[in-house]
Amino acid sequence: MTEMEKDKPVDPKIAAYRQRRRFVFEQLFMCQFYPSEEIDGQLDNLVHNEDLMAELEENDLSAEEIQALREKAAAVMARREELDARIDEVATGWKTSRMGRTELSLLRQALYEILYEGDSVPYRVAINEAVEMAKIYGGPDAPGFVNGVLGRLVRSMGLAESET
């Protein structure tokens, strides 16, 4: 938990949800440092990280839930070319190849949730959570950048009306 998170009282359910989201984000972020053929092995290494597992278990996550989080990260990485192509379509003046790893990980995770978990994760929640994590893990411009790209994505998909 960061200092910023400690200052704000948060409902325990929301805190547990955010902690799960952070676990997936960290996996996605770390995977960007390895060649494609090593990603599965690196995801396995994260699942066996004792400190991280202890933190997850403190939030009463079962081994099955932890495995599901790992599988979600693997699913996002497996679809990264599709996700990146969609991001590239709307990220005016930016391509995923030039984006910071933090912002790109957050964008991929949120877009995956919007596209493939829309029944359980409303797009507004996916965007809000990505922006909140950008405030914690990104630079000063990260929250606005993430919000802008995701906003353009949902509008291009017809999920949200264009703001006028």
C-alpha positions in Angstrom: 0.0 0.0 0.0 1.4 3.4 -0.9 1.4 6.5 1.3 -1.3 8.0 -0.9 -3.5 5.0 -0.4 -2.9 5.0 3.4 -4.2 8.6 3.7 -7.7 7.8 2.3 -10.0 5.5 4.2 -11.3 2.9 1.7 -14.0 0.3 2.0 -12.3 -3.1 2.6 -14.0 -4.6 -0.5 -12.7 -1.8 -2.7 -9.3 -2.2 -1.1 -9.2 -5.9 -1.9 -10.4 -5.3 -5.4 -7.7 -2.7 -6.0 -5.1 -5.0 -4.6 -6.1 -7.7 -7.1 -6.0 -5.1 -9.9 -2.6 -4.0 -8.7 -1.3 -7.6 -8.8 -2.4 -7.9 -12.5 -0.9 -4.5 -13.3 2.4 -5.5 -11.8 2.5 -8.7 -13.8 1.7 -6.8 -17.0 4.3 -4.1 -16.2 7.0 -6.7 -15.5 6.2 -8.7 -18.7 7.3 -5.8 -20.8 10.9 -6.3 -19.8 11.1 -9.8 -21.3 10.9 -11.2 -24.8 7.5 -12.7 -25.8 8.7 -16.3 -25.5 9.7 -15.7 -21.8 6.4 -14.2 -20.7 4.7 -17.4 -19.4 7.8 -18.2 -17.4 7.9 -14.7 -15.9 4.2 -14.9 -14.9 5.0 -18.2 -13.2 7.9 -16.5 -11.3 5.6 -13.8 -10.0 3.1 -16.3 -8.8 5.9 -17.9 -6.8 7.2 -14.6 -5.3 6.8 -15.2 -1.5 6.4 -11.6 -0.5 3.7 -11.0 -3.1 1.9 -14.2 -2.3 1.9 -13.3 1.4 0.4 -9.9 0.6 -2.3 -11.6 -1.5 -3.0 -14.2 1.2 -3.5 -11.4 3.8 -6.5 -10.4 1.8 -7.9 -13.9 2.0 -7.2 -14.8 -1.6 -7.3 -18.5 -2.3 -4.7 -20.3 -4.5 -7.5 -20.5 -7.1 -8.1 -16.8 -7.0 -4.4 -16.1 -7.3 -4.2 -18.4 -10.3 -7.1 -16.6 -11.9 -5.3 -13.3 -11.5 -2.2 -14.8 -13.2 -4.4 -16.1 -16.0 -6.0 -12.7 -16.5 -2.5 -11.2 -16.9 -1.6 -13.9 -19.3 -4.8 -13.3 -21.3 -4.1 -9.6 -21.5 -0.5 -10.3 -22.7 -1.8 -12.9 -25.2 -4.1 -10.2 -26.7 -1.6 -7.3 -26.6 -1.3 -7.0 -30.3 -5.0 -6.5 -30.7 -5.2 -4.2 -27.6 -2.2 -2.2 -28.9 -3.7 -1.8 -32.3 -6.9 -0.4 -30.8 -4.9 2.0 -28.6 -2.8 3.1 -31.5 -6.0 4.0 -33.5 -7.1 6.6 -30.9 -3.9 7.8 -29.2 -3.4 10.9 -31.2 0.3 11.7 -31.7 1.3 8.6 -29.7 1.9 5.0 -30.6 2.2 2.2 -28.0 5.8 1.7 -29.0 6.5 5.2 -27.6 4.3 5.0 -24.4 5.7 4.6 -21.0 5.4 1.1 -19.6 3.2 2.2 -16.7 0.7 3.9 -18.9 0.7 1.1 -21.5 0.2 -1.6 -18.9 -2.8 0.4 -17.4 -4.3 1.0 -20.9 -4.0 -2.7 -21.8 -5.5 -3.8 -18.6 -8.4 -1.4 -18.7 -9.1 -2.1 -22.4 -9.0 -5.8 -21.8 -11.6 -5.4 -19.1 -13.8 -3.2 -21.3 -13.7 -5.6 -24.2 -13.7 -9.0 -22.4 -15.1 -8.4 -18.9 -17.7 -5.8 -19.7 -20.4 -7.8 -18.0 -18.6 -7.7 -14.7 -16.5 -4.6 -15.1 -18.4 -1.5 -16.4 -16.3 0.6 -18.7 -16.5 3.6 -16.3 -15.1 1.5 -13.5 -12.2 0.2 -15.7 -11.4 3.8 -16.7 -11.6 5.2 -13.1 -9.4 2.4 -11.7 -6.8 2.9 -14.4 -6.7 6.6 -13.8 -6.4 6.1 -10.0 -3.5 3.7 -10.5 -1.9 6.2 -12.9 -2.0 8.7 -10.1 -0.1 6.3 -7.9 2.3 4.7 -10.4 2.7 7.1 -13.2 4.1 10.6 -13.7 2.2 13.8 -13.3 0.7 13.6 -16.8 -0.2 9.9 -16.6 -3.7 10.2 -15.2 -4.9 12.7 -17.9 -3.2 10.7 -20.6 -4.8 7.4 -19.5 -8.2 9.0 -19.1 -8.0 10.7 -22.5 -7.0 7.5 -24.4 -9.5 5.3 -22.7 -12.2 8.0 -23.2 -11.5 8.1 -26.9 -11.5 4.3 -27.0 -15.0 3.9 -25.4 -16.4 6.6 -27.6 -14.9 4.9 -30.7 -16.6 1.7 -29.6 -19.9 3.4 -29.2 -20.0 2.8 -25.4 -20.0 6.5 -24.4 -21.4 9.6 -26.0 -18.8 12.2 -27.2 -18.4 15.0 -24.8 -19.4 18.3 -26.3 
